[in-house]
Amino acid sequence: MFSNQKKQTSDVEERTVLNIQIGDIVTFDLVDYEVVGKITYRDGSYEWYAYQLLEGNQTKWLAAEMDDELELGIYETVKLPIDQPYPEKVEYDGAVYLKDEEGEARVTGEGRSKNINGRTTRYADYISEDEETYLSVESWGSETEVSVGHDIESYEIKIIAGSK
């Protein structure tokens, strides 16, 4: 009789772009990246995520937020000096970007991002005039980080849960 044998159940939660964990593998554009950092942003009741993806010495950021619908973007850090107060318009790589939103968010950092855990960042999001690319600006004390990115669809990435 097999009735008193317990079924083996996996305690690994099925991954979505809203619950990726450190150590997971994200495949994008035929490249497997390890998730080495995760930042959760909270501005009031609104929450969104950025996952640091690493392959070799190549780092990308996967941004995920659930607004009226799921919004995903892939970003790379760029060198672009932007000071506060953030300007209404920014030029980068031949394109003009207009400020779309600005605010302040408390962050929770995990993995390689744990050093910013509990901090607050002043952020601004810019969109190019052709609405194809974005600039994300975050102020961390005296440092300002700028990333350039574009939207992706959820079918463009695959998530494999890391082994715990």
C-alpha positions in Angstrom: 0.0 0.0 0.0 1.2 3.4 -0.9 -1.5 5.5 0.8 0.5 6.5 3.8 3.5 7.6 1.7 3.7 11.4 1.5 3.9 12.9 -2.0 7.2 14.7 -2.3 6.4 18.4 -2.8 8.8 21.0 -4.0 9.0 24.0 -1.7 10.4 26.1 -4.5 7.9 28.8 -5.4 7.1 29.1 -9.1 9.0 32.2 -10.3 7.5 35.2 -11.9 9.1 38.5 -12.7 7.6 39.8 -9.4 9.2 37.2 -7.1 12.7 36.5 -8.6 15.2 35.5 -5.9 19.0 35.9 -5.5 20.6 32.8 -7.2 17.9 32.4 -9.8 18.9 32.3 -13.5 17.2 34.7 -16.0 17.6 34.0 -19.7 17.3 37.0 -21.9 18.5 37.4 -25.5 20.0 33.8 -25.5 22.2 34.6 -22.5 21.9 33.1 -19.0 22.3 35.6 -16.3 22.6 34.9 -12.5 20.5 37.1 -10.3 23.1 38.6 -7.9 21.1 41.6 -6.5 17.6 42.6 -5.9 16.2 46.0 -5.0 12.6 46.6 -3.9 11.4 50.2 -4.2 8.5 51.6 -2.3 7.0 55.0 -2.9 3.9 55.3 -0.7 1.9 52.2 -1.5 3.5 51.7 -4.9 6.2 49.0 -5.2 8.5 47.9 -8.0 11.7 45.8 -8.4 15.1 45.8 -10.0 17.1 42.7 -10.4 20.9 42.8 -11.0 21.7 40.2 -13.6 25.3 39.1 -14.1 27.0 37.0 -16.9 30.8 37.1 -16.9 31.5 40.8 -16.4 28.3 41.9 -18.1 25.7 43.4 -15.8 22.1 44.2 -16.8 19.2 45.3 -14.6 15.7 43.8 -15.1 13.0 46.2 -13.9 9.6 44.9 -13.1 6.4 46.7 -11.9 2.7 45.9 -11.8 0.9 49.1 -12.7 -2.4 48.6 -14.6 -0.5 45.9 -16.4 2.9 44.2 -16.0 5.8 46.5 -17.2 9.3 45.1 -17.8 12.5 46.7 -18.9 16.1 45.9 -19.4 18.6 48.5 -18.4 22.4 49.1 -18.4 24.2 51.6 -16.3 25.8 54.5 -18.3 28.0 57.4 -17.4 25.9 60.5 -17.6 26.3 63.3 -15.1 22.9 64.5 -13.9 22.5 66.7 -10.8 19.5 67.5 -8.6 17.1 69.1 -9.0 16.6 66.7 -12.0 16.2 68.6 -15.2 13.0 68.4 -17.3 15.0 67.4 -20.4 18.2 65.3 -20.8 20.2 64.5 -23.9 22.0 61.1 -24.2 23.5 59.3 -27.2 21.8 61.6 -29.7 18.3 61.3 -28.2 16.3 63.8 -26.2 14.6 62.4 -23.0 11.8 64.2 -21.2 11.1 63.7 -17.5 8.1 61.4 -17.1 8.0 61.1 -13.3 10.0 61.9 -10.2 9.8 60.9 -6.5 11.4 59.4 -3.5 11.5 55.7 -2.6 12.6 53.6 0.4 14.5 50.6 -0.7 15.2 47.0 0.4 18.3 45.6 -1.0 19.4 41.9 -1.2 22.5 40.1 -2.4 25.0 42.5 -3.9 22.5 45.3 -3.3 22.3 44.7 0.5 24.5 47.8 1.2 21.6 50.1 0.2 19.0 48.3 2.4 16.9 50.7 4.3 18.1 53.8 2.4 16.0 56.3 0.5 16.6 57.3 -3.1 15.4 60.3 -5.1 14.5 59.0 -8.6 13.4 60.3 -11.9 12.3 58.4 -15.0 12.7 59.9 -18.5 11.3 58.7 -21.8 12.8 59.4 -25.2 10.9 61.6 -27.7 10.3 58.5 -29.9 9.1 56.6 -26.7 11.4 53.7 -27.5 14.0 54.1 -24.7 14.1 55.3 -21.1 16.6 56.8 -18.7 16.4 55.9 -15.0 18.1 58.3 -12.6 18.7 57.4 -8.9 20.4 59.5 -6.3 22.3 57.6 -3.6 23.7 60.3 -1.3 26.4 62.1 -3.3 26.3 59.5 -6.1 23.8 59.6 -9.0 23.4 56.5 -11.1 21.9 56.7 -14.6 20.7 53.7 -16.6 19.4 53.4 -20.1 16.8 50.8 -21.1 13.9 49.7 -23.1 10.7 47.7 -22.6 10.6 44.0 -23.1 7.8 41.5 -23.0 7.5 38.7 -20.5 7.9 36.0 -23.2 11.4 37.4 -23.9 12.7 36.1 -20.6 12.8 32.7 -18.9 13.3 32.3 -15.1 14.9 29.2 -13.6 14.7 29.0 -9.8 18.1 28.7 -8.2 18.8 25.6 -6.0 18.7 26.4 -2.3 
